[in-house]
Amino acid sequence: MDFEEYYKSQFEADLRALIAAIPHRWQHSFWDDPAAYSIQVERLKEGDAIEVIPINRRPLFAVCLCWTVLIDQAVYTYARSYYPAFRSLARYPKLTGNGTWSHRCTTPFFAIEWMGYGIPDGKAKALALLPTAREHFSRDIPESLMKFFQSLWRLLGGSLMSVPAN
């Protein structure tokens, strides 16, 4: 399965499976909102949750999770006024630390760094996918943001701003 096919057809199901497999004591959310869930980097190691992702898909999963978290953090940082609406539509997870930093967002690249791949060359495979992911998301992000703003426009009843006629 190539990167784009995985991202569009399997990633979300794998993400939901991982979140469901995280033991209750390690489940966290942000802003007192159960829908604003986080994944501690520790849960990406082998032992209690990552096993729900088949070994052959873990490099793809790590790269997709990295980009998903990166997109979420970018919208939060650079378009904060739109973030609540974006979060309600996208429902992207946060990637957080563990232990004393379990409620702090961390770098998206820890998704690749901390992943329990289950195979010796798993991380190398994930790193090799980064150029393909960058190419995909350089096309996908503008398209997705356009759809997001169109959805937001409909949600607000077209009252976001007046568009002058030319």
N, C-alpha and C positions, 0 to 999 in steps of 0.2 A: 504494500500500500504506500503510495507516495504522500508527501507532506500535505498538499492541498486536499486530497481525498480524505486523509485522516482528519484534518482540521474540520472539514465541512460535514463529515458523516459519522465520525466516531468519538472525537475529542470530548464533546459535551457529555455523552453517555459515560465515558471513562471518568470524567471529572465528578459527575454525580455519584458514580460507584465509589470513588475514593472518599468523597465526603461522607457518604453513608457508612463506610467501613471504619472511619475514625472512631475509636472508642469514646463513649460519652464524656469521660473525664477530661478528654483533650479537645472537645469541641468548644470553640469560642466564636463569639460574634462581636461586631463593633456597634457602637452607638445604641446599645440596648435594642438592637434590631436583629431578630433571629435570621432574617434573610441576608444580612450583611455578614456572611460567614468568613472565617479565615482558615487557612491551612498552615499549621506550624511546620517549619522545615524538617523538624524531627520526624514528622509523619511520612515524609518521603523516603526515609530509610527503611530498609527491610525490617519487619518485626510485627507491625500491628495493622497496617492499612494498605500499603502500596501493593501488596500481593494481589489485590483485586484487578490490577492492571497487568495483562499478560506481558511477559518479559520482552517479547518481540516488539511491543508497542511502547515500552517505557521511554526510549530515546525520543520518539515523536511526542509523547505526552509531556515530557520535560520541556521541550522547546515550545510547545503550544501553551503550556502553563506559564512559562517565562514571558511570552509575548502578551498573554491575556492579562497577567498582573502588571506588566509594563504599560499597557494601554489604560488600564484602570488608574494607575498612579499618575499617568500623564494627564488624563482628563481631570482628576482631582486637583493636580497641581496647577495646570494652566487654563482650566475652564471651570473653576470651582463653582461659579454661579449656576452652571448647567449640571453639576455633578449629581445632585439628588435625583433629577429626572433620568440621567444616564444610568445611575445605579439601579433605579427601579426597573428600567428596561433591560439592561445587560446582565445584572446580577453576577458580576465577576467577583471571584474570591480575592481576599487579601492573602498575601504570603507573609507570615510573621515568624519571629524568632522562636526560641524555646526557652524554658526555664524562666529566668528573671526578665527576659525580653520577649515574652510570649504575646504581649499586647502591643508590640511595636512592629510596624511594617518594615520589611527588609528588602534588599535588592532583589529584583525579579530573577537575576541570574543565579541566585541560590537554588532555584528550581532545578537547574542543570547540575549545580555543584553538589547538592545534598542527595540527589536521587539515588535510590538503591536499584541499580540497573539489573542486577542478577546475572550479568555477563561481563567478562573482563573489558570488552571494548565498547560497552554501552555509552559511557561518557564521550568517547571519541566519535561514536555515531551521532550523538546529540550535537556535538560541536560542529560536525560536518554538515548538519542540517541548517545551521544558522544562516548561511547565505541564501538558501532556498526560502527560509522563513522570512528573511528581510525582504526578498523580492515579492513574495506573496503579500505580505502586509503593506508594502508600499502601494500596492493596488487596492487591497481590501479595506484598509483604514479609511481612505477618502470615501469609498463607496458606502461603507458602514456608517460613517458619520453623517453622510447625506441622508441615509435612511433614518438615522436617529433624529436628526433635526426635522425631517418631514413628519415623523411620528410625534415629536414634541409639539410641532406646529398644530397638528390635528388634535392632540391632547389639550392644548390651550385654546382650541377653537379659533385658530388663526389670529389670535390677539397679541402675538409676540411683538409685532411692530407693524407699522404701516409701510407698505412698499410703494414708493412713488411710481406712477406710470411714466413711461418714456414717450 
